[in-house]
Amino acid sequence: MTMKKILLPMLAALLVVGLVVDAVDAQAKKGGKKSSNPNRPPDESAVAADLAGIQFGWTRKQVMDHLRRQVRLSYEDKLKRAPGAIEEHNIRHEMNEAMRRLREGYFEFNGNTTGFDHSYLRGEFVHRNQESMIRHRTPQSEDHYFFIQGDHFWKLFRAFHASVFQGASFQDFCAALEERYGRGRWREGEIGPDGAHGRWLEWESRKYRVRAIDNSTFYGFYSLVFEDMDIVRRLDQLRPRRGPEGPRRHALVESVTDDVESVIVKDDHADVADRLTGRASTPSSSGSSSQSKRR
């Protein structure tokens, strides 16, 4: 069995939705040929399904309510199977702790330097432009829900834990995504802290932009980013101000490289968990170094 065939169902599970992969399997049986048109926009219905019920344009309250429901659902079966009152009490305590972490995972980018400014999220937000974020940790990924214009959800940055890929390379990850979305386009620019240069695979349609990013060099994981194209087209207008470090050029304005066949990535990081939950993404580091408003 090829790595791509292993990764496709795994990716579906990681996206936390019941993805329809029949078409993907059928294409794989035909030889796994990619779309001959690299400019073909991605399947918007597939992208919408991968957002798992959340819609761009939602308010923070709508997104938070949705995530709370997801947390409760994740514990529903455990509660039903609890053998006794003590076990049920412990499970409910665990669920309440998950709710607390979700509630405390709200941050505002109001001009104060944060731990996120030099993390893998660098370039995904700009201070002092009514931007904020909700961080939600799951067993499979660390998800970041971005808001702009004060209360408009426009981006989901999903950082997958490296352990769930069982050694799959970034090339395998992108191949599985191309089976689902169609042929992507390779771009390059800043993707890491301190202006590090790298490449990512991108799909763009009228409604959505999707980016697959290799963060393994610094953090040992891969990321998938979903964006609202209505906001992307107006980012210059919506970001008249710059953050505490002055104007910062976003990676996506860098040079473009098309039709790169593959990216071979070494994934030998033993400290994946520490990097993923290190100072750039833990409440103790990011929260203590900034005056973030939580709701």
N, C-alpha and C positions, 0 to 999 in steps of 0.2 A: 504494500500500500504506500502511495507517494505521500510526501509531507503535505502537499496541497490538499489531498483528500482527507487527511487527518485534521488539517487546520480549518477547513470550511465549516464543519459542524461545531468545532471549538469556538470559532469566531462568532457563529450564530448564538451560541450560549453566552458568550462574553457580552454581546450587545444587549442581552437581557430581554430579548423579544423572541416571538415565535417566527423566525424568518422563513420565508418560502425559498427553499434551495433546490427544488425540483429542476428548475431551468438550469441551475448551475451544474447539477449532477448530469443532466442530459448533455450539456456542453462538454463536460469532462469526458464522458463516454465517447464523444465524437473526436476526442484528441486534445481537448482543452485549448482550442484555438481562441485567441483574443480577438477583440473587435478590430477590424481593419481600419477603422476611422478613429484616430486618436482625438479628434475634435468633437466626437459625439458626446452630448451632455449626458450626465449620469441619469439613471432611472430615478425620477423624483419620488415615486411611490416607495422604492426601496429605501431611499434616504429617510423619508417620513416614517417608515416602519422602524428604522434603526434608531430614531429619536425616542422610541418606546412610549409614545403617547403624549409627549411634551411638544408644544407648539411654539415656534418663534413668535414673539410679541406678547407672550404671557407676562404677567406681573410677578414680582418676587413672591407675593402671597400665593399665587396660583402654582408656581413651581414648588414652593415649600410644601404646600398642601399635598401635591402629587408625590413628592419624595417621602413625606410622612406616611402616606398610604402604602408606598412601596416597602417601607420599613416594617409596617404592621403586617403586611402580607408575607414578608420573609419569615416572620415568627409564627404565623398562623398554624402551620403544620406542627411545629415544635410544641406549641401550647396544647394542641389536640392530642399529641402523643405523650404528654407529660404523665408519668405513672402515679404521681401523687401531688398533694398540695405544696409540699416543700419544693419539689422540682418545678412546679408551675410558677411559684413565687420567684425562684431563681431566674427562670426564663423571662418573666416579666421585668425583673430588675435589669437583665441584659438588654431587653428591648428599650427600656426607659433610658439606659445609658446611651444607646444608639441614637435615640431621639435628642438627647442632650448634646451629643457631639454634632448632630446635624444643626441644631439651633445655634450652637456656638461657632459653626463654620461659615458665618456670614461676615464679609469684610468689605469695607468701603475704601476706594482708592482716592483719598481726599487730599493728597499732597504730602502726607507723612511717609517717610521711607518705610518699606515693609520688607519682610523676608522674601516675598514673591518677586521683588524687583530684579534679583539676580538669580532666579531659579529657572526651571524649564518653562515657566510661564512668561518670562521676559518677552516683551513685544506683543503680548496678547491683550494688554490693557494700557491705558495712559492715565496718569493722575489728573485730578482736578477737572474732570469732564463728566461728572455725574455718573461714574462707572463703579460697579460693585460686583461681588462674586459670592456664590454659595458653593462651599466645598462639601462633597458627599463621598464618603469612603465606603466601598463595598468589598466583598472578598475577592472580586476579580479586578477591580480598577479603582482609581481615584478620579472622581468626576468633578469638573469645575464648570458651574453655570454662570455665565457672564451677562451682566445687565448694563445698558447704556441709556442715556436720556433719563436717568433717574430710576426707571422702573420697567424697562423693555428688555426681555430676554432675547439675546441675539446670537449666543455662541455657547456650544458645549465642547469642552476640552476633556477628552477621556484618556487618561494615562493607564494603560493596561499593565498589571503586574507581570513581570517577566516570567515568573515561575509557572504561569498557566500555559505558556507556549511550548513547554517541553522541548526546548532547544531549537524551535523554528527560527529561521533567520528573518531579517527584515524583508528580504526578497520573497520568502514564502508568504509573509504577512501581506505584502502588496499584491502578490499573485492571486491570493484568495479574494482580496478586495476587488481586483479587476474582474474576476469572474462574476462578482455581484454587481458592480457599478458600470463595468465597461472599461475600455482603455483609458488610463489616466495620462497625465502629462507631468513630466519631471521638471521641477524647478529647483533653484539653489539660492542660498543667501544665508543670513544669520539665523541659527536655530538654537544655539546654546548660550550659556552664560558667557559674559566677557567677550561678546562679539564673535563667538566661534562659528565657523562656516560649515554648512552642510546642505543636504538635499532632502526634498520631500516630494511625494506623489500627490497630485491634485486633480480633482474633478470639479467642474463648474457648470451649473445650469442657470436657468432664469431665477429660480428660487433659492438654490442652495450652492454653497461651496463646501467641499470636503477635502481635508488634508490628512495624509498619512505621514507621520514624522518619526524619524529614527532618533530617539533620545538615548540609545544604548551606550554611546560613548561616555556620557557623563552620569547617567542615572540607571542604565541597565534595563530600559523598557521602551516600548513603542507606544505612540499616541495616535489617536484619531480625533480630528477636530471638525465639528459641524458648524457652519455659519450661515446667517441670514443675509442673502445677497442684497436685499433692499438696504440693509445697514452698511454692508461692505462698500457699496457704491457711494455712500454718503459719509464715509468715515472722516474725510478731511473737513467737512462741514461740522460734523458732530464732535470733533476734537480740536477746538480752537486754541486750547491751552495745553501746555506741556508739563510734565511731572517735575519732581525735585531735582532731577539730573539734567534738565533741559531737553531740547528736541532729541528724539530717538527715532532713527529710521527703522521702519518695520521690515522684517525679513522679506515680505512679499513684494517689495518694490525692487528687490535685487534682480540680477540677471536671470534669464530663463534658459533652460536647456531642455530640449525636446527629445523624445524617443530614446532615452537612456534605457538600455535593456535590463539592467539589474543593479542592485546594490548589495555587496557582500559585507556582512557585519559580523564582527566577533562579539559574542555574548558570553563572556567568561567572568561576569561580575559576581563575586561571592557575597557582596554586601548590598544586594539589591534592596532589601527591606530597609536598611539604614538610610540608603540614599533616597529612596522614595518617600520615606517619612522623616527625613532629616530636617535641618534647620529651615530649609526653604518652604516646608509644607506642614510643619507641626504647629499646633496652637501655641506652644510654649515659646517657639522662636519667632514666628510671624506675628503672633498676637502680642507678645511682650515688647516687640520692637516697633509696634505701631499702635496708634490710637484708633482701633477699628471699632465700628459700631455694629453690635450684634442685635438681632431680633429673633 
